[in-house]
Amino acid sequence: MPRVAVIGYASVDHAMETDPFLAATGTTLVRRRLSHPWPHLGGITYAAEGLTEAGHDVRAVTWVGQDAFGTAYTDRLAAWGVDVSGVDQSGDRTPSNYLFYAPDEQVVTVYDPGEPVPQSLTETQRTVIAESDWVCLLVGPRPVTVEILDLLRPDQHLAWTVKDDPDAYPGGLVHRLLSTASVLTFSTRERLFLERAVAPRTLRDRTRAEALRAETQGSAGAQFWHNGNSGAVGTTAVDAVDTTGAGDVFFAAAVASMIEAPADPRRATEAGVAAATALLRCRKDSTEGKVC
């Protein structure tokens, strides 16, 4: 069974539906809370759960605080069968994420990375990475991402789900990640972020030919590129307000599929679309007590 490390920020999510966001020009009203339960344990949990459900040996590498949320976060991962030896619980507080969904589809995100912000991996986390066959990278502290790339061996595979975050991913680091990744997933907005980072070259020029590139396109589904071939996978639109984690479950399902069938990018993209659609449908149809 392949050993898969899932690395990135932890997050305690507070998603809310609001009136049009007024920023500094006025008061924006919250219409309803979307996260269920409130708050929802997010961050790397979406990818870790998806890969575990696919039958892989998953090890989490993240950072939480010495608080109730940090304990709950670690316990939740462990309950799924995730190895939590790489969860550093030495922080003062667990990271929190505040997501404001406005009616014009604008999303405002405010992330508190906890304290202190990690600047390097612990020795245990390095061991977890060294013992893994696949390293799945979600957004995390920039110095840690650099350290991970320095640690990777040629026989290990990197999968990266992109976040439009210039602080976490300056141009030079984007180039390194693109040239290393075996699986790369991103939204249409994040593709524009990548294209700006590699200009005047193209994503195709900067990515390994054998790597899967998959772009999620909302209600239109997803498009993929692999070994000079490309294709599209459609989906049924789901009218769900809270899309938190949809990209991460897409990523987890696509990675799991590529581990099992590396020559079948369509299958991987279809798996990703199906997983994201299931999450959004659960959110739309959820009733009291149902966690998505």
PEVENQUI-V951462 format. One record per backbone hydrogen bond with DSSP energy under -0.5 kcal/mol. CO is the residue of the C=O (numbers start at 1). NH is the residue of the N-H. Records with the same first field share a line. If there is no record, write none. Layout:
CO->NH ; NH
This chain:
2->4 ; 57
3->5 ; 133 ; 134
4->59
5->7 ; 136
6->61
7->138
9->44
11->13 ; 42
12->97
13->39 ; 40
14->99
15->34 ; 35
16->101
17->31 ; 32
18->103
22->25
23->26
26->28
27->29
29->19 ; 31
32->17
36->292
37->39
40->13 ; 42
42->45
43->46
44->48
45->49
46->50
47->51
48->52
49->53
50->54
51->56
52->55
56->58
57->4
58->83
59->6
60->86
61->8
62->88
63->10
64->91
65->67
67->71
68->72
69->73
70->74
71->75
72->76
73->77
74->78
75->79
76->80
77->80 ; 82
78->81
82->84
83->60
84->87
86->62 ; 88
87->89
88->64
91->66
93->115
95->12
96->112
97->14 ; 99
98->110
99->16 ; 101
100->102 ; 108
101->18
102->105
106->102
107->109
108->100
110->98
111->113
112->96
115->92 ; 93
122->126
123->127
124->128
125->129
126->130
127->131
129->132
133->157
134->5 ; 136
135->137 ; 159
136->7 ; 138
137->161
139->9
141->145
142->146
143->147
144->148
145->149
146->150
147->151
148->152
153->156
157->135
158->182 ; 183
159->137
160->162 ; 185
163->165
165->169
170->173 ; 174
171->175
172->176
173->177
174->178
175->179
176->180
177->180 ; 181
178->208
182->212
183->160
184->214
185->162
186->216
187->191
188->192
189->193
190->194
191->195
192->196
193->197
194->198
195->199
198->201
202->206
203->207
208->211
209->227
211->213
212->184
213->225
214->186 ; 216
215->223
216->188
217->220
218->221
220->222
221->217
222->233
223->215
224->231
225->213
226->229
229->226
231->224
233->222
235->237
238->240
241->243
243->246
245->249
246->250
247->251
248->252
249->253
250->254
251->255
252->256
253->257
254->258
255->259
256->260
257->261
261->264
264->268
265->269
266->270
267->271
268->272
269->273
270->274
271->275
272->276
273->277
274->278
275->279
276->280
277->281
278->282
279->283
280->284
281->285
282->286
287->290
289->291
